[in-house]
Amino acid sequence: MRKIVCIVTCMLYCCVSFSQKEMCFENVSLQEALMKARQENKPLFVYCYTSYGLSMYMSDKVLKDKKVTDLLSSKFICVCVNCEVDGIKVVEDVLKYNLKITPVFLIVRPDGAIQHKMPAIKGVDNFIHQIELGLNQNTCWESKHQRYLDGAMSKKELVDYYLLLKHLGEKEARVAYEKLNILLTDEDRVQANFWNLTFESEYNSVEFKFLLANLFVFKQNVGDEEVENFVFSHCKRAVNHYYGLLMTNFLQDMEKAKLAFKELISYISCLDVKNKDHLLDQVMILNYYSEGDMSQVLNVLDTVLGTDADQTTMAMGIRLVERKGNKEDLQRIIAFEDDLLAKSPEKSRMAIQKVFDRIKGKM
């Protein structure tokens, strides 16, 4: 047993070393890396990571790119900090920085002061650009932070700085957001320069509702496709969210949900995007289900089956009726079997057949 443990441990260490070497990170502690940075008078590049989420993307798709490794190895002493172990505490102890999210990238001066902070950034070129900004004393986070403290930022700079704080999970983001609410006029908010503020907003937030109230102006300034796809994607996430709550019985305020479904119908109806009708059907299904009207849910499914038999819509309706429908409702579902199987991709048919077999077993 001890031999097996030793082999597994050795394999783990080899994988870590290989991964760090491939990404040009040194296999030393943060404290040791900082000491080396002082000795060589080079900035320290710190990668605070986990083994999941965006860290996986950054490790696999960005940090191994030759352009990135060439830049990092030429400019920095580089070190990884595993935040699944004790990395958060280590960063706080050594760099006096209270890490809130991962992944985060820090550029640290040899004296230990943080010069630049970066969240996960998609795309190699975008990542390199952010590193270059971090190396420049006039564009690094430290410089921006001082301008923020001095109240010297333009409105656009403040929007960008707020979004950076938000992505880093820092408390100051709330303060910056309140400052923006005071400074920005309605005329500012509909401009393309400030679209990022709306683009980062959540479904049914103040910014989202403002967008819907000024949809035509936003389309003119930002672009029809960009704005409509944004609204559609948020509505789609809301539909999936409510569906999950209904499937798990976690939806506590059904009356509030019914109002939300009516809002969603009005939001989606004003769009001109692909799959709009599918999403409307899904909201109608959720709405009828919340009212306990399985017959109407089945009517929607009957209509969908008669057109393109959208897999997502059919699956949603069938699963909901299976949960709350009576025997007559289940018989109507079974009547869909042959038609749905015929219209479904071959790779999906086995799973669909299992659903029908399960429902038949309840009869």
PyMOL commands that set and color helices and strands:
alter all, ss='L'
color gray80, all
select helices_A, chain A and resi 2-22+30-40+54-62+66-75+87-95+124-135+141-149+155-167+172-183+186-189+192-199+206-213+215-222+224-247+254-269+276-290+294-306+311-324+327-334+337-343+346-361
alter helices_A, ss='H'
color red, helices_A
select strands_A, chain A and resi 44-49+77-82+104-108+114-119
alter strands_A, ss='S'
color yellow, strands_A
deselect
rebuild
show_as cartoon
